[in-house]
Amino acid sequence: MERYNRITNKNFREIVLLKAKPCAWGKCRFCDYIDDNSENIPEMVRLNREVLSHVTGEFGVLEVIDSASCFELPEETLQDIKKVVDEKKIKKLFFESHWMYRKRLNEMREFFGIPIVYKIGIETFDEDFRENYLNKHADFKSPEEVAALFDSPCLMVGIQGQTREMIARDIEILKKYFKLGTVNVYTDNTTDVKKDSELIQWFTKEYRWLLDDPSVEVLFENTDFGVGD
């Protein structure tokens, strides 16, 4: 399992994949990422501390991800991240949070004392598909609601049941309301949600220009950020 990497194609930064407690929601239909969760706090803290030891501060920017939200990281790990931020002179953090924590985002900003770019797994702005099929538990009604709180939505494309029109609308919303974003091309896993290969081929051709867009990162594999398994 790779847990540290340097991202040097867009938005230069270091990235670490840490262990966290189980996702507070944990019911997204497409997600089998929970295998990296743990209840063993001392072991998590030890592992996370070792991973954080690789951070150099080269870019002054650090992204911290885990298999849940940043709010599921152990308190000791948050303290360790704060120590790295101070010692390595990190000037900006990237965190990811579930919609359910939207009223707590400023807690992290106050704790770390530096700007935080908050990512959020939206998957799609199509409410029916997001809530009734993917079971995302993010009950916002408009892109403006999300943009008022979060900086960078993560979209998912290429799922059976999605349409070209849904994806086109999602990309349009991403570009209109947000300065940053990530598009994840869906890959099959152990869940019953399956990829639509024809839709992925269409997206890859139709939205190839996103590869040259400095504000949008397209991940064709879950490990394209250089971390994970």
The 8 nearest C-alpha neighbors of each residue, nearest first, counted from 0:
[[1, 228, 227, 2, 226, 16, 3, 225],
 [2, 0, 226, 227, 3, 228, 225, 16],
 [1, 3, 16, 226, 15, 0, 227, 50],
 [4, 2, 15, 14, 1, 226, 16, 50],
 [3, 5, 14, 225, 13, 226, 6, 15],
 [4, 6, 13, 12, 14, 7, 3, 11],
 [7, 5, 12, 11, 13, 8, 4, 224],
 [6, 8, 11, 9, 5, 12, 10, 13],
 [7, 9, 6, 11, 10, 213, 216, 5],
 [10, 8, 11, 7, 213, 6, 216, 214],
 [9, 11, 12, 8, 7, 6, 213, 214],
 [12, 10, 7, 6, 9, 58, 8, 13],
 [13, 11, 60, 6, 61, 58, 5, 10],
 [12, 14, 5, 61, 4, 6, 62, 60],
 [15, 13, 62, 4, 61, 3, 63, 5],
 [16, 14, 3, 63, 2, 17, 64, 62],
 [15, 17, 2, 64, 65, 63, 226, 3],
 [18, 16, 65, 47, 15, 64, 19, 2],
 [17, 19, 43, 65, 36, 35, 47, 16],
 [20, 18, 72, 36, 71, 65, 37, 21],
 [19, 21, 37, 71, 36, 38, 72, 22],
 [22, 20, 36, 23, 37, 19, 67, 33],
 [21, 23, 67, 25, 24, 20, 68, 71],
 [22, 24, 25, 21, 67, 71, 68, 20],
 [25, 23, 22, 26, 27, 136, 97, 99],
 [24, 26, 22, 23, 27, 21, 33, 30],
 [25, 27, 24, 28, 134, 135, 30, 136],
 [28, 26, 134, 135, 30, 29, 133, 25],
 [27, 29, 133, 30, 134, 26, 190, 192],
 [30, 28, 192, 27, 190, 133, 31, 191],
 [29, 31, 32, 27, 28, 190, 33, 26],
 [32, 30, 33, 189, 190, 29, 34, 188],
 [31, 33, 30, 34, 66, 35, 36, 67],
 [34, 32, 35, 36, 31, 66, 21, 22],
 [35, 33, 36, 32, 31, 37, 66, 21],
 [34, 36, 33, 66, 18, 32, 37, 19],
 [37, 35, 21, 33, 20, 34, 19, 18],
 [36, 38, 20, 39, 19, 21, 35, 18],
 [39, 37, 20, 40, 36, 21, 19, 43],
 [40, 38, 37, 42, 41, 43, 20, 44],
 [39, 41, 43, 42, 38, 44, 73, 37],
 [42, 40, 44, 43, 39, 45, 46, 38],
 [41, 43, 45, 44, 40, 39, 46, 47],
 [44, 42, 40, 46, 45, 41, 18, 47],
 [43, 45, 47, 41, 42, 46, 76, 48],
 [46, 44, 42, 48, 43, 47, 41, 49],
 [45, 47, 49, 43, 48, 44, 42, 50],
 [48, 46, 50, 44, 49, 17, 45, 43],
 [47, 49, 51, 45, 46, 50, 44, 52],
 [48, 50, 52, 46, 47, 51, 45, 53],
 [51, 49, 47, 52, 48, 53, 46, 2],
 [52, 50, 48, 53, 49, 54, 47, 15],
 [51, 53, 49, 50, 54, 48, 55, 83],
 [54, 52, 51, 50, 55, 3, 49, 15],
 [55, 53, 51, 52, 56, 13, 83, 87],
 [56, 54, 57, 53, 87, 52, 13, 58],
 [55, 57, 87, 59, 58, 89, 54, 88],
 [58, 56, 55, 59, 13, 60, 12, 54],
 [59, 57, 60, 56, 12, 11, 13, 89],
 [58, 60, 89, 56, 90, 57, 88, 91],
 [61, 59, 91, 12, 58, 89, 92, 90],
 [62, 60, 13, 92, 12, 14, 93, 63],
 [61, 63, 93, 14, 92, 13, 94, 15],
 [62, 64, 15, 94, 14, 93, 16, 61],
 [65, 63, 16, 17, 15, 94, 62, 95],
 [64, 66, 17, 16, 67, 18, 19, 68],
 [65, 67, 32, 33, 35, 36, 19, 68],
 [66, 68, 22, 65, 71, 21, 19, 69],
 [69, 67, 96, 70, 71, 95, 97, 65],
 [68, 70, 71, 72, 96, 95, 94, 67],
 [69, 71, 68, 72, 96, 100, 67, 73],
 [72, 70, 20, 69, 68, 19, 67, 73],
 [71, 73, 19, 70, 69, 20, 76, 74],
 [74, 72, 76, 75, 71, 77, 19, 40],
 [73, 75, 77, 76, 78, 72, 79, 71],
 [74, 76, 78, 73, 77, 79, 44, 72],
 [77, 75, 79, 73, 78, 74, 44, 80],
 [78, 76, 80, 74, 79, 75, 81, 73],
 [77, 79, 81, 75, 76, 80, 82, 74],
 [78, 80, 76, 82, 81, 77, 75, 83],
 [81, 79, 83, 77, 82, 78, 84, 76],
 [82, 80, 84, 78, 79, 83, 111, 77],
 [81, 83, 79, 85, 80, 84, 86, 78],
 [84, 82, 80, 86, 81, 85, 87, 79],
 [85, 83, 89, 81, 82, 87, 88, 86],
 [84, 86, 82, 88, 83, 87, 81, 89],
 [85, 87, 83, 88, 84, 82, 89, 81],
 [88, 86, 56, 84, 89, 83, 85, 55],
 [89, 87, 85, 86, 84, 90, 59, 56],
 [90, 88, 59, 84, 60, 87, 91, 56],
 [89, 91, 59, 60, 113, 88, 92, 114],
 [92, 90, 60, 114, 89, 115, 113, 61],
 [91, 93, 115, 61, 62, 60, 116, 94],
 [92, 94, 62, 116, 115, 117, 63, 61],
 [95, 93, 117, 63, 118, 69, 62, 116],
 [96, 94, 118, 117, 119, 68, 69, 64],
 [95, 97, 68, 119, 69, 118, 98, 100],
 [96, 98, 99, 100, 68, 119, 120, 95],
 [97, 99, 101, 100, 137, 96, 119, 136],
 [98, 100, 97, 101, 137, 102, 136, 96],
 [101, 99, 98, 103, 102, 97, 96, 104],
 [100, 102, 98, 103, 99, 104, 148, 97],
 [103, 101, 100, 104, 105, 99, 148, 98],
 [104, 102, 100, 101, 106, 105, 107, 70],
 [105, 103, 106, 101, 102, 107, 100, 108],
 [104, 106, 108, 107, 103, 109, 102, 110],
 [107, 105, 109, 104, 108, 103, 110, 111],
 [108, 106, 110, 105, 109, 104, 111, 103],
 [109, 107, 105, 111, 110, 106, 112, 115],
 [108, 110, 112, 106, 107, 111, 105, 113],
 [109, 111, 107, 108, 112, 106, 81, 105],
 [112, 110, 108, 113, 109, 81, 107, 84],
 [111, 113, 109, 108, 110, 114, 107, 115],
 [112, 114, 111, 91, 90, 108, 115, 92],
 [115, 113, 91, 92, 108, 116, 112, 90],
 [116, 114, 92, 93, 91, 117, 108, 113],
 [117, 115, 93, 150, 92, 94, 118, 114],
 [118, 116, 94, 150, 149, 95, 93, 115],
 [117, 119, 95, 151, 152, 94, 150, 149],
 [120, 118, 152, 96, 95, 153, 121, 97],
 [119, 121, 153, 122, 152, 154, 97, 118],
 [120, 122, 123, 153, 154, 152, 119, 124],
 [123, 121, 154, 155, 120, 153, 129, 124],
 [124, 122, 125, 121, 154, 129, 169, 155],
 [123, 125, 126, 169, 121, 129, 122, 142],
 [126, 124, 123, 128, 127, 129, 165, 169],
 [127, 125, 129, 128, 124, 130, 123, 140],
 [126, 128, 131, 130, 129, 125, 132, 124],
 [129, 127, 132, 126, 131, 125, 130, 133],
 [128, 130, 133, 126, 127, 135, 123, 125],
 [131, 129, 134, 135, 127, 128, 133, 132],
 [130, 132, 127, 128, 134, 129, 133, 126],
 [131, 133, 128, 134, 130, 129, 127, 28],
 [132, 134, 129, 28, 135, 130, 27, 131],
 [135, 133, 130, 27, 132, 131, 136, 28],
 [134, 136, 27, 130, 133, 137, 129, 26],
 [137, 135, 134, 138, 130, 98, 27, 24],
 [138, 136, 98, 135, 139, 130, 99, 121],
 [137, 139, 136, 140, 130, 126, 98, 135],
 [140, 138, 137, 141, 144, 145, 142, 126],
 [139, 141, 138, 144, 142, 126, 143, 124],
 [140, 142, 143, 144, 139, 145, 124, 146],
 [143, 141, 145, 144, 146, 172, 176, 140],
 [142, 144, 146, 141, 145, 147, 176, 140],
 [145, 143, 142, 147, 141, 146, 139, 148],
 [144, 146, 142, 143, 147, 148, 149, 141],
 [145, 147, 143, 149, 148, 144, 142, 150],
 [146, 148, 144, 145, 143, 149, 150, 142],
 [149, 147, 146, 145, 101, 150, 144, 104],
 [150, 148, 117, 146, 145, 151, 147, 118],
 [149, 151, 117, 116, 118, 146, 177, 179],
 [150, 152, 118, 180, 179, 149, 117, 177],
 [153, 151, 119, 180, 118, 121, 120, 154],
 [152, 154, 181, 120, 121, 182, 119, 180],
 [155, 153, 122, 182, 123, 121, 183, 181],
 [154, 156, 122, 183, 182, 184, 185, 123],
 [157, 155, 184, 185, 158, 183, 154, 166],
 [156, 158, 199, 195, 198, 185, 194, 184],
 [159, 157, 194, 195, 161, 156, 193, 160],
 [158, 160, 195, 194, 161, 193, 157, 192],
 [159, 161, 158, 162, 195, 128, 157, 132],
 [162, 160, 159, 158, 165, 157, 163, 166],
 [161, 163, 165, 164, 166, 160, 198, 159],
 [164, 162, 166, 165, 167, 161, 198, 202],
 [163, 165, 167, 162, 166, 168, 161, 169],
 [166, 164, 162, 168, 163, 167, 169, 161],
 [165, 167, 169, 163, 168, 164, 170, 162],
 [168, 166, 164, 170, 169, 165, 163, 171],
 [167, 169, 171, 165, 166, 170, 172, 164],
 [170, 168, 166, 172, 171, 167, 124, 173],
 [171, 169, 173, 167, 172, 168, 166, 174],
 [170, 172, 168, 174, 169, 173, 175, 167],
 [173, 171, 175, 169, 170, 174, 176, 168],
 [174, 172, 170, 171, 177, 175, 176, 169],
 [175, 173, 171, 172, 176, 177, 170, 178],
 [176, 174, 172, 173, 171, 177, 178, 170],
 [175, 177, 173, 174, 172, 146, 178, 142],
 [178, 176, 179, 173, 174, 175, 150, 151],
 [177, 179, 214, 150, 180, 176, 151, 174],
 [180, 178, 214, 151, 177, 215, 150, 181],
 [179, 181, 151, 215, 152, 153, 216, 214],
 [180, 182, 153, 216, 215, 217, 154, 152],
 [181, 183, 154, 217, 155, 153, 218, 216],
 [182, 184, 155, 218, 154, 185, 217, 156],
 [185, 183, 219, 156, 155, 157, 218, 182],
 [184, 186, 157, 156, 194, 183, 155, 158],
 [185, 187, 194, 188, 184, 220, 193, 221],
 [188, 186, 193, 194, 185, 189, 192, 190],
 [187, 189, 190, 186, 31, 193, 192, 29],
 [188, 190, 31, 191, 187, 192, 30, 29],
 [191, 189, 192, 188, 29, 31, 30, 28],
 [190, 192, 193, 189, 29, 28, 188, 187],
 [193, 191, 190, 29, 194, 28, 158, 187],
 [194, 192, 187, 159, 158, 191, 195, 186],
 [193, 195, 158, 159, 157, 187, 185, 196],
 [194, 196, 159, 157, 158, 198, 197, 199],
 [197, 195, 199, 198, 194, 200, 157, 158],
 [196, 198, 200, 199, 195, 201, 157, 202],
 [199, 197, 201, 195, 157, 200, 196, 202],
 [198, 200, 157, 202, 196, 201, 197, 203],
 [201, 199, 197, 203, 198, 202, 196, 204],
 [200, 202, 198, 204, 199, 203, 205, 197],
 [203, 201, 199, 205, 204, 200, 206, 198],
 [204, 202, 200, 201, 207, 206, 205, 199],
 [203, 205, 201, 207, 202, 206, 200, 199],
 [206, 204, 202, 203, 207, 201, 208, 200],
 [207, 205, 208, 202, 203, 204, 209, 210],
 [206, 208, 209, 204, 203, 210, 205, 202],
 [207, 209, 206, 210, 211, 212, 205, 204],
 [210, 208, 212, 211, 207, 206, 215, 217],
 [209, 211, 208, 212, 207, 217, 216, 215],
 [212, 210, 209, 208, 213, 207, 215, 214],
 [211, 213, 209, 214, 210, 215, 208, 216],
 [214, 212, 215, 9, 211, 10, 216, 210],
 [213, 215, 179, 212, 178, 180, 216, 9],
 [216, 214, 180, 181, 212, 213, 179, 209],
 [217, 215, 181, 182, 218, 180, 214, 210],
 [218, 216, 182, 181, 183, 219, 215, 210],
 [219, 217, 183, 220, 223, 184, 182, 216],
 [218, 220, 184, 183, 217, 223, 221, 185],
 [221, 219, 222, 223, 218, 184, 186, 183],
 [220, 222, 223, 218, 219, 227, 183, 224],
 [221, 223, 225, 220, 224, 227, 226, 228],
 [224, 222, 225, 220, 218, 221, 219, 226],
 [225, 223, 222, 226, 6, 4, 221, 218],
 [226, 224, 223, 222, 4, 227, 1, 3],
 [227, 225, 1, 2, 222, 224, 3, 16],
 [228, 226, 1, 222, 0, 2, 225, 16],
 [227, 0, 1, 222, 226, 221, 2, 225]]
